[in-house]
């Protein structure tokens, strides 16, 4: 079994989900008392969020690159960035290590394509929905990506940072997300990418009339498959 390196803490709420998912999938695959062989480097999200807002992505990338080097030194055979937004600096992180970086958008796109879909709605932080780094990565897999309107993007972003990252799950926010999903479906989305790992704490398949693609779950499943290959 290869060792999975987790670059987490952004937020720790979703990093905890990664740990649970990795171990559940490993147990399902191997049975018995088996669990995932993994190491975790958890950064201080407050520092990263401050750099995000200031647009100082290269500085944030250097923090994550240093953390990734620590994971490799600790024995990681592959590395996961446990957040969609910070895949903006994925190339910077990948260049800092000699082991593979499993890109979250690629694992998500593979799942969408395997489902036979070509047009998806994207929910995530404002950075993920509005900047090109994530949408373009999905588009490189021949996917058309739709995003909500400006007001809905602001709502989705606010709920992530002011509620989900703090462990707060509210029913009115779930209902608001359902409406945003419905708007994307009305615009032609065949599926919805939950492009922020915290959204999986709020939204489930029952909240959408079309398939959901929970990125943390898909990322963890792909990591276990690679670790056990």
C-alpha positions in Angstrom: 0.0 0.0 0.0 1.4 3.4 -1.0 1.3 6.3 1.5 -1.1 9.1 0.7 0.0 12.6 1.6 -2.8 15.0 2.6 -2.2 18.7 2.3 -5.1 19.9 4.5 -6.5 22.4 7.0 -8.3 24.4 4.3 -10.6 23.9 6.1 -10.0 21.2 8.7 -13.7 20.4 8.5 -13.3 18.9 5.0 -9.8 17.5 5.8 -11.5 15.4 8.5 -13.9 14.1 5.8 -10.9 13.2 3.6 -9.4 11.1 6.4 -12.8 9.3 7.0 -13.3 8.7 3.3 -9.8 7.3 2.7 -10.1 4.9 5.6 -13.6 3.8 4.6 -12.6 3.1 1.0 -9.5 1.2 2.1 -11.5 -1.0 4.4 -14.1 -1.6 1.7 -11.3 -2.6 -0.7 -9.2 -4.7 1.7 -11.6 -5.7 4.4 -10.9 -6.5 8.0 -8.9 -4.0 10.1 -7.2 -2.4 7.1 -7.0 1.4 7.1 -5.3 3.9 4.8 -1.6 4.5 5.1 -1.4 8.3 5.1 0.3 11.4 6.5 -1.4 14.8 7.0 0.1 18.3 7.0 -2.5 20.7 8.2 -1.9 24.4 7.6 -3.4 27.4 9.4 -6.3 28.3 7.1 -6.5 31.9 8.5 -3.1 32.6 6.9 -4.1 31.1 3.6 -7.4 32.9 3.4 -5.8 36.2 4.1 -3.4 35.6 1.1 -6.4 34.5 -1.1 -8.3 37.7 -0.4 -5.2 39.8 -1.1 -4.5 38.0 -4.3 -1.1 36.9 -3.1 -1.4 33.4 -4.6 2.3 32.8 -5.2 3.0 33.3 -1.4 0.2 30.9 -0.5 1.6 28.5 -3.1 5.0 28.6 -1.5 3.4 27.7 1.9 1.7 24.7 0.3 4.8 23.8 -1.6 6.8 23.7 1.6 4.1 21.6 3.2 4.1 19.2 0.3 7.9 18.8 0.6 7.4 17.9 4.2 4.8 15.3 3.2 7.2 13.8 0.7 10.0 13.8 3.4 7.6 12.0 5.7 7.1 9.2 3.2 4.2 10.2 1.0 4.2 8.4 -2.3 1.5 10.7 -3.7 0.0 14.1 -2.6 -3.5 15.4 -2.5 -4.4 19.1 -2.0 -7.5 18.7 0.1 -9.3 21.8 -1.3 -10.5 22.9 -4.7 -9.6 26.6 -4.5 -5.9 26.0 -3.8 -5.6 24.0 -6.9 -4.9 27.5 -8.4 -1.3 26.8 -7.2 -1.3 23.1 -8.1 1.5 23.5 -10.6 3.6 25.4 -8.0 3.1 22.6 -5.5 3.7 19.8 -8.1 7.0 21.4 -9.1 8.2 21.3 -5.5 8.0 17.5 -5.1 9.1 14.4 -7.0 6.0 12.3 -6.2 2.7 12.6 -8.1 0.2 15.3 -7.3 -3.3 13.8 -7.8 -5.2 16.8 -9.3 -8.7 17.1 -7.9 -10.3 18.6 -11.0 -9.0 15.7 -13.1 -10.5 13.0 -10.9 -13.8 15.0 -11.0 -13.7 15.3 -14.7 -13.1 11.6 -15.1 -16.2 10.9 -13.0 -18.3 13.3 -15.1 -17.1 11.8 -18.3 -17.7 8.2 -17.0 -21.3 9.2 -16.3 -21.7 10.2 -20.0 -22.2 13.9 -19.2 -20.6 16.9 -21.1 -22.2 20.0 -19.4 -22.0 20.6 -15.7 -22.8 23.4 -13.2 -20.0 24.4 -10.9 -20.4 25.4 -7.3 -17.5 26.6 -5.2 -15.8 29.6 -3.7 -15.9 32.8 -5.7 -12.2 32.1 -6.7 -13.1 28.7 -8.1 -16.2 29.8 -9.9 -14.9 33.1 -11.3 -11.3 32.5 -12.1 -10.1 30.4 -15.0 -7.8 27.9 -13.3 -10.5 25.4 -12.3 -13.0 25.8 -15.1 -10.3 25.6 -17.7 -9.0 22.3 -16.2 -12.5 20.8 -16.4 -12.8 22.2 -20.0 -9.6 20.5 -20.9 -11.5 17.2 -20.5 -14.1 18.4 -23.1 -16.6 19.6 -20.5 -18.8 22.7 -20.7 -18.9 24.4 -17.4 -21.8 26.7 -16.2 -21.6 28.9 -13.2 -24.4 30.7 -11.2 -25.1 34.4 -11.7 -23.3 37.0 -9.6 -25.8 37.1 -6.7 -25.9 33.3 -6.4 -22.1 33.1 -6.6 -21.9 35.5 -3.7 -24.3 33.5 -1.7 -22.5 30.2 -2.3 -19.2 31.8 -1.4 -20.5 33.4 1.8 -22.0 30.1 3.1 -18.7 28.3 2.5 -16.5 30.8 4.4 -19.0 32.0 7.1 -20.7 28.7 7.8 -19.3 25.5 6.5 -15.7 26.2 7.2 -16.7 26.9 10.8 -18.7 23.6 11.0 -22.1 25.4 10.8 -24.7 23.6 8.7 -28.0 25.5 8.3 -31.2 24.3 6.7 -31.9 27.7 5.2 -28.5 27.6 3.5 -29.3 24.1 2.1 -32.5 25.4 0.7 -30.7 28.4 -0.9 -28.2 26.0 -2.5 -31.1 23.9 -3.8 -32.4 27.0 -5.6 -29.0 27.7 -7.1 -28.7 24.1 -8.3 -32.2 24.4 -9.9 -31.1 27.5 -11.7 -28.1 25.8 -13.1 -30.2 22.8 -14.2 -32.7 25.1 -15.9 -29.7 26.7 -17.8 -28.8 23.2 -19.1 -26.5 21.6 -16.5 -26.6 17.8 -16.7 -24.8 17.4 -13.4 -23.5 19.6 -10.6 -19.8 19.6 -9.5 -19.6 20.4 -5.8 -16.3 22.3 -6.4 -15.6 23.1 -2.8 -14.9 20.2 -0.4 -17.0 21.7 2.4 -20.2 21.8 0.2 -20.5 18.0 0.8 -21.2 18.8 4.4 -24.4 20.6 3.3 -25.7 19.1 0.0 -26.5 15.5 -0.9 -28.0 13.7 -3.9 -31.5 14.4 -2.5 -31.0 18.1 -3.0 -30.5 17.9 -6.7 -32.6 16.7 -9.7 -29.4 15.8 -11.6 -26.3 13.8 -10.5 -23.9 15.5 -8.0 -20.2 15.1 -8.2 -18.8 15.4 -4.7 -15.1 16.4 -5.3 -13.6 15.3 -2.0 -15.2 11.9 -2.2 -14.1 11.4 -5.8 -10.6 12.6 -4.9 -10.3 10.3 -2.0 -11.6 7.3 -3.9 -9.1 7.9 -6.7 -6.3 8.2 -4.2 -7.1 4.9 -2.6 -7.3 3.2 -6.1 -3.8 4.7 -6.9 -2.4 3.7 -3.5 -3.5 0.2 -3.9 -2.7 -0.3 -7.6 
